[in-house]
């Protein structure tokens, strides 16, 4: 699985590198760094949670490439509660009117809290944007993902492969150029086992402090039904972003 991850990162770098040299001045780049941390200590009890993210996007009229990385680490009274890492590369290929487009995705996950030792997801599908403007975005997408996973099922290591349907609702609304509401929510059931599904919900609100800096609060819920594991996270902190 680690060999697959190395291959995936190399492919990402190769895909972004040549594209930058070919695109003209209408190519746009977006970089976002976010850090949300929580520390609580009272008497003999202590808890802390670190959540850090990196996002890089390349956008042109007919194509958009996104690379998202997130690392979450937490402890409660000296015991580890979270050590979760996710890296996702996706590409959107737009038609002339941009409402209907094609997407491809590769995603690697490892999660202590969700009992995922290694997980590699890769696939493609279609998406449709009902609204796509600078101030509002509403999109539904559907497709199929190949899932190769190593998990802990009742604390027993299990290696398996399956094909999942991946349904996503994504939205973004900008209010007064100051408040931004956005979310990306997935439901991913296996095609061969109805009780095997993944639910990933991420929704956040940002308050723009200046052109590059914003105050961000996010609510994230993840459930891996096959491992009977879930986590619910509310985080807040600062996000730095730059368009160039």
N, C-alpha and C positions, 0 to 999 in steps of 0.2 A: 504493500500500500504506500509506503514511503517513497518507493521508486516512482509510483504513479504521480505523487505530489511533486517530485522534482521535475518530472517530465512536463507536468501541467504548468509549472512556473516558467520553465524554459519556453514553452509554446506561447505563453502570455507575452513574454518579453519580445520574442520574435515577431509576434503579431503586431504589437504596438510600435516596435522600432521601425520597420520598413514603411509602415503606413505614414509615419510622421514626415518622412522625407518626400513622399509623393503628394501629400495634400497641400492645397494652396492656402491663401490668407484667410479663407472662410472657415478653416479648422479652428475649433475652440477646445480649450482644456479646462478642467475643473479639478481642484485639489481640495480635500477637506480632511482636517485632523480634529478629532474630538477626544476629550478625556473627562470622564465622570467618575469621581471617587467618593467613598463614604467610609468614615472611621468612627467607631463608637466604643468607648471604654468607660465602664462604671464598676467600681469596686474590683472584684476578681474576674469580671466578665469583660470580654472584648470581641469586637467584630469589625471586619473591614472588607471592602469590596472595591476592586479596581476594574474599570471598564474603559478600554481604549480602542479607537477605531481609525482606520485610514481608508480613504476613498479617492480613486483617481479615475477621471472620465475623459474620453476623447470623442468629440462630436463634430460631424460634418453633415451636410444636407441629407445624405442617403444612408448614413451608417453612424452608430454610436457604440463605443466600447467602454465597459465599466469594469473596474477592478476594486472589490471591497474586501477589507480585512478587519477582523474584530477579535480581540482577546479579552476575556473576562476571568478574573481571579479573585477568590474570596476565601476567608477563614472565619470560623465562629468558635470562640473559646479554644483556639489553638488547633482545631480540626478543620481540614480543608473541605470547603463546600462547593467551590467552583474552580475549575481550570479548563476553560472552554475556548477553543480557537476555531475560527471559520475563515476561509478564503474563497471568494467567488469571482469568477471571470465570466461576463456575459456580453453578448453582442446582439444589437438590434439592427435589422436590415429593412429600411423603409421603402415603401412604394411611393410613386409621385405624389399622391394625395395624403400620405402619411398616416391615415387612420388605421389601415390594416397593414401589419408588418410581421416579419419573421424574426424569431429569436433563437439563439443557441446559448447554452449554459454549461459550465463546469464548476463544481462546488466540492471543496474538501472540508470535512468537519472532524473534530475530536472534542469530546465533552465528558468531563468527570461527572457533572451533575445529571446528565442524561444517559449515562452508562454507554457512551459511544467511544470505542477505542479508536476506530478509524472508519470514515465513511466517505466514499467518492460517488458523486452524482453527476451525470452528464446526459444531455438531451437537447431537444429542440421542439418548437411549436409555433403557434400563431397568436397574435395579440391584436386587440382592437381598441383604439382610443375614441371614446365618446366626446371628450373635450381635450384639446391640446393647445393651450395658449401659455403666455408668460405668467398669467395670474391663476390659471386653473388647469388641472390635469386629472382625468379619470380614465382608467384603463383596466380591461379584463384580458387575461391571457390563459391559454390552456395548451398542454403538450404532454410529451412523454419523457421520462427520465429513467436511465439505467442506474440502479443502485447496487453498489458493491460495498458491503459493510462488515465490520467486525464489532460486535456489541457484547454486553453482558446481559444475558436473559436469565433471570432468577440467579444472578451471580455466577452463571456458567458461561464461559466464552463461546460465542456462536459466530460462525462465518457464513454469510449467505449472500445471494444475489437475487434481485427481483426487478420488475419494471413497474414504475409508478406513473399514475396520472398526476400532473402538477397543475393545479388551478390557482391563479393569483388575482387578487384585487389590489391595485395600486392607485394612489391618489396624491395630489398636492394642491393646496389652495393658499394663495398669498393674499393677505388682508392688509390693505393700506401700506404695502411695502415694508411692514414692520413685523407682523406676525405671520408665521408660516406653519400650516398644518400639513402633515404628510404621513403616509403609511404604506407598508408593503406586507400583504397577508397571504400566506400559502396554506393550501390543504392538499396533501400528497398521499393518497391511498395506494396500496399495492393492488395490482390487477389480479393477483392470484390468491390473496388472503385478505378478506375484508376487515379483520381486526388489526391489521398491520397498516397504520397510517401515521403520518407526521403532520403536526399542526404548528405553524410558525407565524406569530402575529407580532408585528413591530409598528408602533404608531408613536409619533413624537410631535412636539410643538416647539418652535424656536422663536425667540424674541431678538430681533436684530439690534445690536448695540452700536455698531458702526458698519462700514462697508465690508470688513473682513471678519468681524467677531460677533458671535451671537451666544445668547444664553439658551440652553437646550434642555428639555425634559422629555424623557422617553419611557414608554410602558411596553415591555416585551414579555410575551408568553410563548413558551415552547413546550410541546408534548411529543414524546416518542412512545406511542402506545405499545409497541412490541416489548419495550423494556419497562413499561409501566412507570415512566419517569417524566417529570415535568418541572419547570421552573417559571417563576413569575418575578420580574425585575422592574423596579421603578428607579430610574437613574436621572441625575441632573448634573449639569456642569457646563463647560465652555466648549464651543466649536469654532475652529478657525477654517475659513474657506477662501480660496482665491481663484478667480476666473482669469484666464490669459490665453 
